[in-house]
Amino acid sequence: MKTIDELLTEGVEGRRVFVRADLNVPLADGVITDDGRIRAVLPTVKALAGAGAKVIVASHLGRPKGAPDPAFSLLPAAERLGELLGAPVAFAQDTVGPAAHEAVDGLEPGQVAVIENLRFNAGETSKDDTERGEFADRLAALADVYVGDGFGAVHRKHASVYDLPKRLPHYAGYLIATEVGVLKKLTEDVSRPYVVALGGSKVSDKLAVIDQLLGKADRILIGGGMAFTFLKAKGYEVGTSLLQEDQIPAVTEYMARAEKQGVELVLPVDVVVAPGFPDLKTKAPTEHTAVAADQMPEGQLGLDIGPKTGELYAAKLADAETVFWNGPMGVFEHPDYAEGTKAVAQALVDSNGFTVVGGGDSAAAVRTLGFDENAFGHISTGGGASLEYLEGKTLPGLAALED
């Protein structure tokens, strides 16, 4: 795929450049709680603006139902982008309507505008090729060139990700080029030992990537809510913990395959349990205790890997030359259940290998728990996109940029 450096060499002064970013940041009462995705697109926006382009930044935020919804407005993201750029950013209150055209027409070389949430138009996410194409046509009318830099959305066959680059000269931004380079390090000529830590709530979300990694990783560490399906498959009591019983046959098969293929599949040896789910708003202290993984009491809810498992996982990560981590080890948003996630994050910080935090909740955990982002080899902006790449799937947004 062509990169932004090639575009800059060709020259962009005075040209309207559409940057498909990923500004899908978490909001609490209209306030951004993690601006990592906005910061991730800064190098691309700064380079284009610095070269005299008229930069049009577009993104989705949340899941509105194909119509305007103030709760999902991109205005807070546009304002934060302006703060980080140290320059005014125009904001259009629609996507392809009069406000968008007015904002773009008003740009001088080197200036930036953000258009409203792409998903306020049903054509963005439509499964109908014609409807999606019509929206892409209207977006294309705003610009002369397309730069794809929203890695968190490249696994979606959406108008701004897949159809629009087919209508304009297209290039990969710095973020996408970096993300693809990192993922190639995880799939081609990997330095070993290669250790993967997988967490999160649902094992069903990770089955396909486990299937692929059984042929590539040396060790796979399992934590988070998904661990309880594995523990149940071993015949252990899991109390009221998150459990996907319909996935037990698949999990049982993967454990057998791992043993046969010589892949070390490591499960928790202890877990932190409580009578119920904690209050994540007040973060009030809770009654909790660590118990052996094979001695969970009935009626108790597993909310984190235990301290012995944290030590075990740190040891399993210590000699790794390559590490991929996706999914927290517990309910890290509450201090009583954050220690397992902290232990894995700290092990990555202490590692001498190439460490990748696979986006989503893992990236949020790193920032929430106060770790220095520069201490990791790479923090991805796209958890779902990273997983699908590792699963071997074709990502529509990348395929469109390669054409």
C-alpha positions as CSV (number, residue, x, y, z in Angstrom):
1,M,0.0,0.0,0.0
2,K,1.1,3.6,-0.6
3,T,2.0,5.6,2.5
4,I,1.6,9.1,3.5
5,D,5.3,9.8,2.9
6,E,4.7,9.1,-0.8
7,L,1.7,11.5,-0.7
8,L,3.8,14.2,0.9
9,T,6.5,13.7,-1.7
10,E,3.9,14.2,-4.4
11,G,2.8,17.4,-2.7
12,V,-0.4,18.3,-0.8
13,E,-0.4,22.1,-0.6
14,G,-3.9,23.4,-1.1
15,R,-5.4,19.9,-1.6
16,R,-8.3,18.6,0.4
17,V,-7.2,15.5,2.3
18,F,-9.8,13.3,4.0
19,V,-8.3,11.5,7.0
20,R,-10.3,8.6,8.2
21,A,-9.2,8.6,11.9
22,D,-10.4,6.6,14.9
23,L,-11.6,9.2,17.4
24,N,-13.9,6.7,19.1
25,V,-12.9,7.8,22.6
26,P,-14.7,6.8,25.9
27,L,-16.8,9.6,27.3
28,A,-18.3,10.1,30.8
29,D,-20.9,12.9,30.9
30,G,-19.4,14.4,27.7
31,V,-15.9,14.3,29.1
32,I,-13.2,12.3,27.4
33,T,-11.7,9.8,29.8
34,D,-8.9,8.4,27.5
35,D,-7.6,10.5,24.6
36,G,-5.1,7.9,23.4
37,R,-6.8,7.4,20.0
38,I,-6.8,11.1,19.4
39,R,-3.1,11.4,20.2
40,A,-2.4,8.4,17.9
41,V,-3.6,10.3,14.8
42,L,-1.6,13.5,15.6
43,P,1.5,12.6,13.5
44,T,-0.6,12.1,10.4
45,V,-2.7,15.3,10.9
46,K,0.4,17.4,11.8
47,A,2.4,16.2,8.8
48,L,-0.5,17.0,6.4
49,A,-1.3,20.3,7.9
50,G,2.4,21.2,8.0
51,A,2.7,20.5,4.3
52,G,-0.2,22.8,3.5
53,A,-3.1,20.4,3.1
54,K,-6.6,21.3,3.9
55,V,-7.2,18.4,6.4
56,I,-10.7,16.9,6.9
57,V,-10.8,14.5,9.8
58,A,-13.6,12.0,10.1
59,S,-14.5,9.2,12.5
60,H,-17.3,7.3,14.2
61,L,-18.0,7.4,17.9
62,G,-20.1,4.8,19.7
63,R,-23.0,3.1,18.0
64,P,-25.7,5.6,17.1
65,K,-28.6,4.2,15.1
66,G,-27.8,5.8,11.8
67,A,-29.2,9.2,12.8
68,P,-27.9,12.2,14.8
69,D,-27.7,11.6,18.5
70,P,-26.1,14.3,20.7
71,A,-24.8,11.7,23.1
72,F,-22.4,10.5,20.4
73,S,-21.3,13.9,19.0
74,L,-17.6,14.2,17.9
75,L,-17.5,17.7,19.3
76,P,-15.5,16.8,22.4
77,A,-13.0,14.9,20.3
78,A,-12.7,17.8,17.9
79,E,-12.0,20.2,20.7
80,R,-9.4,17.9,22.2
81,L,-7.7,17.5,18.8
82,G,-7.5,21.3,18.6
83,E,-5.9,21.4,22.1
84,L,-3.3,18.8,21.1
85,L,-2.6,20.5,17.8
86,G,-2.3,23.9,19.5
87,A,-4.5,25.3,16.6
88,P,-8.2,26.0,16.0
89,V,-10.1,23.1,14.5
90,A,-13.3,23.8,12.7
91,F,-16.3,21.5,13.5
92,A,-19.1,20.7,11.1
93,Q,-22.4,19.7,12.7
94,D,-23.2,17.2,10.0
95,T,-21.4,14.7,7.9
96,V,-22.0,15.5,4.2
97,G,-24.5,18.3,4.5
98,P,-24.3,22.1,4.2
99,A,-22.3,22.4,7.5
100,A,-19.6,19.9,6.3
101,H,-19.3,21.7,2.9
102,E,-19.1,25.1,4.6
103,A,-16.4,23.9,7.0
104,V,-14.3,22.4,4.2
105,D,-14.8,25.3,1.8
106,G,-13.6,27.6,4.6
107,L,-10.3,25.8,5.2
108,E,-7.1,27.6,4.3
109,P,-3.9,25.5,3.5
110,G,-2.6,24.0,6.8
111,Q,-6.0,24.2,8.6
112,V,-8.0,21.3,10.0
113,A,-11.8,20.5,10.2
114,V,-13.6,17.7,11.9
115,I,-17.0,16.5,10.5
116,E,-19.7,15.1,12.7
117,N,-19.9,11.4,13.6
118,L,-20.0,9.3,10.4
119,R,-22.5,6.9,11.9
120,F,-25.1,9.6,12.1
121,N,-25.7,8.6,8.5
122,A,-27.1,5.1,7.9
123,G,-25.1,4.7,4.8
124,E,-21.9,4.4,6.8
125,T,-22.6,1.0,8.3
126,S,-25.2,-0.3,5.8
127,K,-24.8,-3.8,4.6
128,D,-26.4,-2.7,1.2
129,D,-23.5,-1.9,-1.2
130,T,-25.6,0.7,-3.0
131,E,-26.6,2.6,0.1
132,R,-23.0,2.5,1.4
133,G,-21.7,3.5,-2.0
134,E,-24.0,6.5,-2.2
135,F,-22.7,7.8,1.2
136,A,-19.2,7.2,0.0
137,D,-19.9,9.3,-3.1
138,R,-21.1,12.2,-0.9
139,L,-18.0,11.9,1.3
140,A,-15.7,11.8,-1.8
141,A,-17.2,15.2,-2.9
142,L,-15.5,16.8,0.1
143,A,-12.0,15.8,-0.8
144,D,-9.3,15.2,-3.3
145,V,-7.2,12.6,-1.5
146,Y,-7.9,9.9,1.1
147,V,-5.6,8.9,4.0
148,G,-6.7,5.9,6.0
149,D,-5.5,6.1,9.6
150,G,-8.3,4.7,11.7
151,F,-6.8,1.3,12.5
152,G,-9.5,0.6,15.1
153,A,-12.1,0.5,12.2
154,V,-10.2,-1.3,9.4
155,H,-12.0,-4.6,10.2
156,R,-15.3,-3.0,9.3
157,K,-16.7,-2.9,5.8
158,H,-18.0,0.6,6.2
159,A,-18.4,3.4,3.7
160,S,-15.6,5.6,5.0
161,V,-13.2,2.6,5.5
162,Y,-13.9,0.4,2.5
163,D,-15.8,2.3,-0.2
164,L,-14.4,5.8,0.0
165,P,-10.7,4.9,-0.7
166,K,-11.9,3.2,-3.9
167,R,-13.2,6.6,-5.1
168,L,-10.1,8.7,-4.3
169,P,-6.3,8.4,-4.6
170,H,-5.6,6.6,-1.3
171,Y,-2.7,6.3,1.2
172,A,-2.0,4.7,4.6
173,G,-1.4,7.2,7.4
174,Y,1.4,6.8,9.9
175,L,-0.7,5.0,12.5
176,I,-1.9,2.3,10.1
177,A,1.6,1.8,8.7
178,T,2.9,1.4,12.2
179,E,0.1,-1.0,13.3
180,V,0.5,-3.2,10.2
181,G,4.3,-3.3,10.8
182,V,3.8,-4.4,14.3
183,L,1.3,-7.1,13.4
184,K,3.7,-8.5,10.8
185,K,6.3,-8.9,13.6
186,L,3.7,-11.0,15.4
187,T,2.9,-13.2,12.4
188,E,6.1,-13.3,10.2
189,D,9.6,-14.3,11.4
190,V,8.6,-14.1,15.1
191,S,11.4,-13.9,17.7
192,R,11.0,-16.6,20.3
193,P,9.9,-17.5,22.9
194,Y,6.6,-16.0,21.8
195,V,4.1,-15.6,24.7
196,V,0.5,-14.5,24.4
197,A,-1.6,-13.3,27.3
198,L,-5.4,-13.4,26.6
199,G,-8.0,-12.0,29.0
200,G,-11.4,-10.2,28.8
201,S,-14.8,-11.5,29.5
202,K,-16.0,-13.9,26.7
203,V,-14.0,-16.9,25.6
204,S,-16.1,-16.9,22.4
205,D,-14.4,-13.6,21.4
206,K,-11.0,-15.2,21.5
207,L,-11.6,-18.7,20.1
208,A,-10.6,-17.9,16.5
209,V,-7.3,-16.2,17.6
210,I,-6.5,-19.1,20.0
211,D,-7.0,-21.5,17.1
212,Q,-4.5,-19.6,15.0
213,L,-2.0,-19.0,17.9
214,L,-1.9,-22.7,18.7
215,G,0.3,-23.1,15.6
216,K,2.4,-20.0,16.3
217,A,2.8,-19.2,20.0
218,D,5.0,-21.0,22.5
219,R,2.9,-20.1,25.5
220,I,-0.7,-18.9,25.9
221,L,-1.7,-17.4,29.3
222,I,-5.4,-17.3,30.0
223,G,-7.1,-14.8,32.4
224,G,-10.1,-12.6,32.8
225,G,-13.7,-13.8,32.7
226,M,-12.9,-16.2,29.8
227,A,-10.7,-18.2,32.2
228,F,-13.7,-19.7,34.0
229,T,-14.9,-21.6,30.9
230,F,-11.4,-23.2,30.8
231,L,-11.5,-24.0,34.5
232,K,-15.0,-25.5,34.1
233,A,-13.8,-27.6,31.2
234,K,-11.2,-29.0,33.7
235,G,-14.1,-30.0,36.0
236,Y,-13.6,-27.2,38.5
237,E,-16.4,-25.4,40.4
238,V,-16.6,-21.8,39.1
239,G,-19.5,-20.5,41.4
240,T,-21.4,-17.6,39.8
241,S,-18.4,-16.6,37.6
242,L,-18.9,-15.7,34.0
243,L,-19.3,-18.9,32.1
244,Q,-20.0,-19.8,28.5
245,E,-21.1,-23.5,28.8
246,D,-21.7,-23.8,25.1
247,Q,-18.0,-23.1,24.5
248,I,-16.7,-25.9,26.8
249,P,-16.4,-28.5,24.0
250,A,-14.3,-26.1,21.9
251,V,-12.1,-25.1,24.9
252,T,-11.6,-28.8,25.8
253,E,-10.5,-29.4,22.2
254,Y,-8.0,-26.5,22.3
255,M,-6.5,-27.7,25.5
256,A,-5.9,-31.1,24.0
257,R,-4.5,-29.6,20.8
258,A,-2.1,-27.4,22.8
259,E,-0.8,-30.4,24.7
260,K,-0.4,-32.3,21.4
261,Q,1.4,-29.4,19.7
262,G,3.7,-28.6,22.6
263,V,2.1,-25.2,23.3
264,E,2.1,-24.4,26.9
265,L,-1.5,-23.3,27.8
266,V,-1.4,-21.8,31.2
267,L,-4.5,-21.3,33.4
268,P,-5.0,-19.5,36.7
269,V,-3.8,-21.4,39.8
270,D,-5.8,-19.1,42.1
271,V,-8.6,-16.5,41.6
272,V,-10.0,-13.5,43.6
273,V,-13.7,-14.1,44.4
274,A,-16.4,-12.0,45.9
275,P,-20.1,-12.4,46.7
276,G,-21.1,-10.0,43.9
277,F,-20.0,-7.5,41.3
278,P,-18.4,-4.3,42.7
279,D,-19.7,-0.8,42.2
280,L,-17.5,0.7,39.5
281,K,-18.8,4.2,40.1
282,T,-18.0,4.6,43.8
283,K,-15.2,2.0,43.8
284,A,-16.1,1.3,47.4
285,P,-14.0,-1.4,49.1
286,T,-15.6,-4.9,48.8
287,E,-15.4,-8.2,50.6
288,H,-13.1,-10.4,48.6
289,T,-10.6,-13.2,49.0
290,A,-8.1,-15.3,47.0
291,V,-8.8,-19.0,46.6
292,A,-7.2,-21.9,44.7
293,A,-8.6,-22.2,41.2
294,D,-9.8,-25.7,42.0
295,Q,-11.5,-24.7,45.3
296,M,-13.9,-21.9,44.3
297,P,-16.9,-21.8,46.7
298,E,-20.4,-22.1,45.3
299,G,-22.1,-18.7,45.1
300,Q,-18.9,-16.7,44.7
301,L,-18.0,-14.7,41.7
302,G,-14.5,-14.7,40.2
303,L,-13.3,-11.2,39.4
304,D,-9.5,-11.4,39.0
305,I,-6.6,-13.9,38.7
306,G,-5.1,-14.4,42.1
307,P,-1.7,-13.3,43.5
308,K,0.0,-16.7,42.8
309,T,-1.2,-16.6,39.2
310,G,0.1,-13.0,38.9
311,E,3.5,-14.3,39.9
312,L,3.3,-17.3,37.7
313,Y,2.3,-15.3,34.6
314,A,5.1,-12.8,35.3
315,A,7.5,-15.7,35.4
316,K,6.1,-17.1,32.1
317,L,6.6,-13.7,30.5
318,A,10.1,-13.1,31.8
319,D,12.1,-14.8,29.1
320,A,9.8,-13.8,26.2
321,E,11.3,-12.3,23.1
322,T,7.8,-11.4,21.7
323,V,4.7,-10.7,23.8
324,F,1.1,-10.0,22.7
325,W,-1.4,-9.1,25.4
326,N,-5.1,-8.7,24.7
327,G,-7.7,-8.4,27.4
328,P,-7.5,-7.6,31.1
329,M,-7.0,-10.3,33.7
330,G,-9.8,-9.0,35.9
331,V,-12.2,-6.1,36.6
332,F,-9.3,-3.7,36.6
333,E,-11.6,-0.7,36.9
334,H,-12.0,-1.5,40.6
335,P,-8.9,-1.4,42.8
336,D,-9.8,-4.6,44.6
337,Y,-9.6,-6.5,41.3
338,A,-6.8,-4.7,39.4
339,E,-3.8,-6.6,40.7
340,G,-3.8,-9.4,38.1
341,T,-3.9,-6.9,35.2
342,K,-1.2,-4.8,37.0
343,A,1.0,-7.9,37.3
344,V,0.8,-8.7,33.6
345,A,1.4,-5.1,32.6
346,Q,4.4,-4.8,34.9
347,A,5.8,-8.0,33.4
348,L,5.6,-6.5,29.9
349,V,7.3,-3.3,31.2
350,D,10.1,-5.4,32.8
351,S,10.5,-7.6,29.6
352,N,13.5,-7.2,27.3
353,G,11.4,-8.5,24.4
354,F,9.1,-6.8,21.9
355,T,5.9,-6.2,23.8
356,V,2.5,-5.4,22.2
357,V,-0.6,-4.3,24.1
358,G,-3.5,-5.3,21.8
359,G,-5.8,-2.3,22.1
360,G,-9.3,-2.1,23.6
361,D,-9.6,-2.7,27.3
362,S,-5.9,-3.7,27.6
363,A,-4.8,-0.2,26.3
364,A,-7.3,1.4,28.6
365,A,-6.0,-0.6,31.6
366,V,-2.4,0.5,30.9
367,R,-3.4,4.1,31.0
368,T,-5.9,3.8,33.9
369,L,-3.4,2.0,36.1
370,G,-0.8,4.7,35.5
371,F,1.8,2.9,33.4
372,D,4.2,4.8,31.2
373,E,3.0,4.1,27.6
374,N,6.6,4.4,26.3
375,A,7.6,1.4,28.5
376,F,5.8,-0.9,26.0
377,G,6.9,-1.8,22.5
378,H,3.6,-0.8,21.0
379,I,0.1,-0.1,22.3
380,S,-2.4,-0.8,19.6
381,T,-5.5,1.4,19.0
382,G,-7.6,-1.4,17.7
383,G,-8.3,-4.5,19.8
384,G,-10.8,-6.1,17.4
385,A,-8.8,-5.2,14.3
386,S,-5.6,-6.7,15.9
387,L,-7.3,-9.9,16.8
388,E,-8.9,-10.4,13.4
389,Y,-5.5,-9.8,11.7
390,L,-3.9,-12.4,14.0
391,E,-6.8,-14.7,13.1
392,G,-5.7,-14.5,9.5
393,K,-8.8,-12.6,8.3
394,T,-8.8,-10.1,5.4
395,L,-9.5,-6.6,6.9
396,P,-11.6,-4.6,4.5
397,G,-10.0,-1.3,5.4
398,L,-6.5,-2.6,4.7
399,A,-7.6,-4.4,1.5
400,A,-9.0,-1.1,0.2
401,L,-5.7,0.7,0.8
402,E,-3.8,-2.0,-1.0
403,D,-5.8,-1.8,-4.2
